[in-house]
Amino acid sequence: MTADTVDRTDGSADGASERRREQRGWYFYDFACSVYSTSVLTVFLGPYLTSVAKAAADADGFVRPLGIPIRAGSVFAYTVSVSIVVAVVVMPLVGAAADRSGRKKPLLALAAYLGAGATAGMFFLDGDRYLLGALLLIVANASLAVSMVLYNAYLPQIAGPEERDAVSSRGWAFGYTSGALVLVLNLVLYTGHDSFGVSESMAVRICLASAGVWWGAFTLVPLRRLRDRRVVRDGAGTVGTGWRQLIATLRDMRRHPLTLSFLLAYLLYNDGIQTVISQASVYGSEELGLDQTTLITAVLLVQILAVAGALGMGRMARSYGAKRTILGSLAVWTLILGAGYFLPSGAPVAFYALAAAIGLVLGGSQALSRSLFSHLVPSGKEAEYFSAYEMSDRGLSWLGPLVFGLAFQLTGSYRDAIISLVVFFALGFVLLARVPVRRAIAAAGNPVPERI
């Protein structure tokens, strides 16, 4: 039933050198794909796809794909939702296939280049081609989610228990570094497009496409350095495919209730984190009256400081353990929301200070959560379990925006909406604090680190 991966974990010089080589290659996938999340999803695609949909809309402001009337302003949000549904269906199946075959790298290459190709294809998104934009967004977003399942599943294989926090943190730091670097280049082109002899629309399309080219080019590094592990099975064969495998994965996870407890805590507090990030620009523009330049600069500040935050919290985990460090970061997130509630309107300096605080805890919260979960995964089921982790990260990320939207609908205040997100951090804190991580690691059959 259970698969064990055969890996070189000896302490020889050759083994340590090979492991470091793989780790350095592994970092570069974060470096490759993070530009999509930053430049495409966070900054450029939402407003641009909305403008393309509006160009295709009728006099009442509706587009009608398959005869269904949809407000042009809702196309981006609905498309992201569809991409999440596609990802939720595909992620567990790909994760299980990777664990059964032991061949993560070809699947990683397929997912990465589907996503990179779709992103590069956004160069052709102009005029009223909103359906093309929606299709490319669905493919790119779902491909990113699937590739992250496979990428994360390498972590337990390339890093020992004692070094996993640091390795995971460096990966996040590489991602935030590339996101900041490409965002700077994009902003130079976008703000100075006239001096480069291109229109604003062309500048946006170049920014979108360049993220796909970057993603594809730097994916070559992990594909050269990571290696697949031979799988040895002690059972009578593989479990079924398709939905049968998904059901089998969920049933198997019930045998590890402490791992599921961590996933529930992560689902809650990560949903809070993702909602703060996605709604911060709305809060800044609608409630605080800040201009677009201030908001984009704040995103860049978050990217830069998230590098230092990921590395700094990785070092803190060595002294205090990953669980305590994550709990501390959740307390800081709660303080950030409280400060945001009282933030005065038209005060960019105060908004930058809040963005700086977010950057310092953002990368570390995510990196240490990933490394802590890697200790709770049974050997041989890395991709399968990380598909569930990725579903918690992406597939259920509608809860926070729903609470935010309902709070605004009921009160008419974005300040009340932003403070309503405290519930995600508070409940996540309580649930994580109750998880006995040492016992959970032992129950998963993994060695317990000295500091966790």
N, C-alpha and C positions, 0 to 999 in steps of 0.2 A: 504493500500500500504506500509506504513512505519512500520518497526518493532521497538518496544521499548524493551530494556532489563530491567527486574526488578532486581534491585541490592540494596544491603544494603549500602547506602551512608550516614547513620545517623552519628552523631558525638559522639555516645556513646563510652564508653571504649571498649566494646566488638566489636563494629564495627571497631574501629581503630586498635585493636589488630588483628582481622581477616584480615584486609587489609594489614597490615605489614607482616603478615605470607604469604599471597599470593605474595606480592612483593618479599620477600626473595626467595620463590620458583621460581618465574618468572625469577629472575637473573640467576638461575642455568641452564636455557636452553641455554643461551649464553655461559655459562661455559662449557656446554656439547658439543655443535656443532661447536664452533669456532676452535677447533683443526683440524677439517676437512679442513677448509679454509686455515689454516696456514701450517700444516705439509703435508697435502695431495696435495692440489691444488698449493700452493705457492712454496713449496720446492721439494717434492719428486716425485709426480706422472708424471709430464710432461717429465722429462728426462728418467724416468724408462720405461714408456709406449712407448716412442720413441725407446728405445733400444730393447724392445720386438718386436715392429713392424719391426725394421730393421732386426731382426733375422728371421722374416717370409718373408722378401722381396725377390724378384727375383734378377737376376743379374743386372737389370737396376735400382734397388732400389724402386720398386713398390710392394705394396700389392694389392690384387684384391678382396675385399669383394663384393659379388654378381656380380662378373665379371667387376666391375668398377675399373680402374687403379688409385691408389692413392699413392702419394709419402709417404714413411714410416715416413718421418719427419713432415708430415702434419696431421697424424692420431690424435694426441692429440688436435690440434686446431679445426679440423673438429668435433671431438667428443664433445668438449665443446659447439660448436655452435649447434649441434643437441640437446644436453641437455637443452640449453636455449629455443629452439623452443618447446620442450616437456613441459618445465615449463610454458612458456607463454600460452600454450593451457590449461594446467591443473589449474594454479593458480586462475584465476577468477571463475572457476567452483567450486573449493573447497571452496573459500571464500564465494561465494553466498550460497552454501549448509550449511556452518557453521552458517551464519546469519539466514537462514530460520529455521534451527533446534535448534539453540542455543547450539549445542553440539560441541564445538570446541575441547575439550580435547580428545575424541576418535580419531578424525581426526588428531590431533597433534601427538598422539601416533603412529598412522599408518604411517604417513609421516616420523617421526623420526626413527622408527625402520626399515622401508624400507631402508632409507639412511644409518643408522648405520650397518645394515646387509650387504648391498652392499659394504660398505667400509671395513668391516671385511673380506669379501670374497676376497679382493684384495691380501690376503696372498697367494692365489692359482694362482696369476698372475706370471707365469714364462715361460721359454722356448720361444715359438713363439705364445703364447695365446693372441695375441693383440685384437682379437674380444671379448674375455672374458673381457679384461680390458676396452674396449670401452663400452660394455654393462653395466658393473658395474659403470663406471664413469657417464653414462647417468642417471642411476637409482639414484645414490647418489646425483648428482648435482641437478637434478630435485626435488628430495625429500627434499633436504635442502631448496630450494626456496619455495616449498609449505609449509613446516613447519614454515618458517619465516613469511609467511602471517598470519598463525594462532597465532603464538607467538606474533607478533606485535599487533594483534587485541585485545589482552588482556589489553594492556597498558591503553586505556581510561577507562577500567572497574575497574582496580585495583589502579589507581592513580588519585587524584583530579587535577583540572586544575593548581593549584599553585605548586604542587609537581612533576608534570610530567617530567619537564626537568631533575630534580635530579634523579628520578627513571630510566629514559631512559639512563642517563649517567652512572649510576651504572651498569646497564645491560651490556653496552659496555665494561666497565672496567672489569667486571667478565670475559667476553669473551676474552679480550686481556691478562688477567692474565693466563687463562688456556692455551691459545695459546703459550704464552712464556714458561710456565712450561713444557708442553709436548714437545715443540721444543728443549728445553735443554736436556731432557731425550733422545729424538731421536738422537740428535747430539752426545751425549755420546756414544750411541750404534753404530751409523754410523761411527764415526771417530775411534772408538776403537774396531771394529768388530772382528779383529784378536784375541784380548785378550779375547773376549767372546766366541771364538771358532766357529764363524759363518762367512759365506762368505759375501761379500758386497751386493750381490743380496738378500740373506736371511735377512740381516739387514734392507734393504729397505722394504722388504715385511712385516717384523715385525713392522716397523714404520707405514706403511700404515694400517695394520690390527689393531694396537693398538689404532689408532684414532677412528676406528669404535667401538671398545670395550668401550673406554672412552665416546663416544657420547651416546651409549646405556645405560651405567651404570648411568651417571649423569642425563639423561632424567627422571629417576625415581623420582627425587626430585620435579620438577614442576608438574609431573603427580599426585603426592600425595597432593600437596598444592593448585594448581589452582582448581577452581570450575566453572562449567558451570552455565550460567544464564538462567532462564526460559524466554521464548520469548512470548510476548503478541502482537497480530496483530490486527490492526483496519481495515484491508481491507478484501477483499473477498477471500483471499487465496494466495497461492504462485504464483510467476511468473513461467514461464516454465523452463525447465531444459536444460542442455547442452548449445549449442550455443545460444539458445534463451535467456538464462539467462545472458550470456556474453554480448549480444547486449543490453539487458535491463540494465545491469550495466553501460555500456558506455553511454547510453541515459540518465540514471539518473544522471550521473556525469555532463552532459551538463547543468543541472539545477543549478549547483554550479560552475560557471565560475571562481570564485576567487580561489577555490580549484584546479581547473585545471591549473590556472596560476602558482600556487606554484609548481605543479607537473612538469610543463614544465621547470621551473627554476631548480628544483632538478634534472631532467633528464640531463640537460646540465652540471651543475657543478659536479654532482656525476659521470657522465661518464668521466669527466676529472680526478677526483680522482682515479677511478678504473683503468684508463689507465696508470696513473703515477705509481701506485703500480705494475701493471702487467708487465710494460715495463722497470722498473727501473733496473732489473737484466740484461736485454739485453743491456741497455745503459751502465751499469757499466762494463760489460764484453767486449762488442764490441767496444765501444767508448773510455772508460777509461782504458781498459786493466787490470781490477782487477780480482783476482783469486776467485775460488768458495768459499773458506773459508771466505774471506772478505765479499762476497755477502750474505752468509747465516748468518754471524754474524750481518750484517746490518739489515737483516729481524728480527732477535731476538731483536735488539735494538729498532726497530720500535714498536714491540709488547710490550716491557716493558714500553716505554715512552708513548704509546697510552693510557695506564691505567691512568697515571697522567694527560694526556691531556684531556681525557674524563671527569674525575672528576673536573679538574680545569676549563674547559670551562662550565661545569654544574654550578659551583659556579658563574662564570662571568655572566651567563644568569640570575641569580637572581638579579643582580645589573643593568645590561644593557639590559636585554631581549634576548630571543632566536634569534630573527631576526637579531638584531645588532651584536650579537656574531658570528652568522654564516657568516654575511657579512664581519666581521673582519677576520675570518678564510680564506675566499676566497681571500682576499687581501694578506694574508700570503702565500697561495698556489701559487699565481702569482709570488711573490718574490722568492719562492723556485725554480720555473721553470727558472727564470732569473739567479739565482745563479748556477743552474745546467748547463745552457748553457755555462757559463764561467768556469766551474769546470776543473782544469788541469788534464791531463791524469796521471795515475799511482800515485794518491794521495789518499790513503785509509783514512787518517785522515779527509780530506775535505769531502769525501763521507760519512763517519760516521756522520759528522756534519750535512750534508743534511738529512741523515736518521733520525737523532734526531729531526730536525725541522718537518719532515713529521709526525713522531710519535706524536708530541705534538699537531698537529692540526687534525690528521686523526680521532681519536676516537670522539672528540668533534663535528667535522663537521657532522659526521654520526648520533651521538646520538641526537643532538639538532634538526637535520632535522626530525628525526623520531618523537620526542615529539611535534615539531611544527605542523607537519602534523596531529597528533592525535587530535589537537584542531579543525581541519578543516573537520573532518569526521562527517556526520550526525549520530545521535544516532540510534543504531540498524543495521548499515551498516558497522561496523568496519572491519570485515573480507573481505567483498566485496570491500571496498575502499582500504584496505591495500594490496589486491591482485594487484590493479593498481599501488600502491606505489612500491610493490616488482617488478612489471614488469618494472617500471622506473629504479629500482636499477639493475636488472639483465637482463631482457628481451631485453633491447635496448642498452646493453653495447658494441655493436659492432661499434658504431659511432666513439668513441675515437681511438680504435686501427686502424680503417680504415683511419682516418686522419693521424695518426702517420705513418702508412705504406705508404700512398701516398706521404707524405712529404719526407720520406726517399727514395722512389723510384724516385722522381723527382729531389732531390738534392744530393743523395748519402751521406748525413750527418745525423747522429743520433742527433747531436746538433740542426740542423734545425728541425728535427722531434720532439724533446722534447719541443722546444719553440713554436711549432705550437699549442700545447695544451692550450696555454694561452687563446685562443678564447673561450674555454669552460667555464673557470672561469670568463672571462670578461662578456660574454653574460649572464651566470648564475647570476652574481652579479647584472647586470642591471635589469634583469627580477624579481629577488627576491626583489630588492629595490622598485620596482613598485607595489608589492602586498600589499594592505592595510590589514594587517593580522587581525586587530581588527574587521574590517567590514566583513572579510571572516569568522571569528569565529562566529560572530553574525548571518551571513547568513546561516551557517550550523546548527543554532539552539542551539549552545553551550554557556555556560557562558564564558565571556571574563575575563581572569586573569588580575590582577592589573598590572603585568609586563610581557610583551610579545614581 
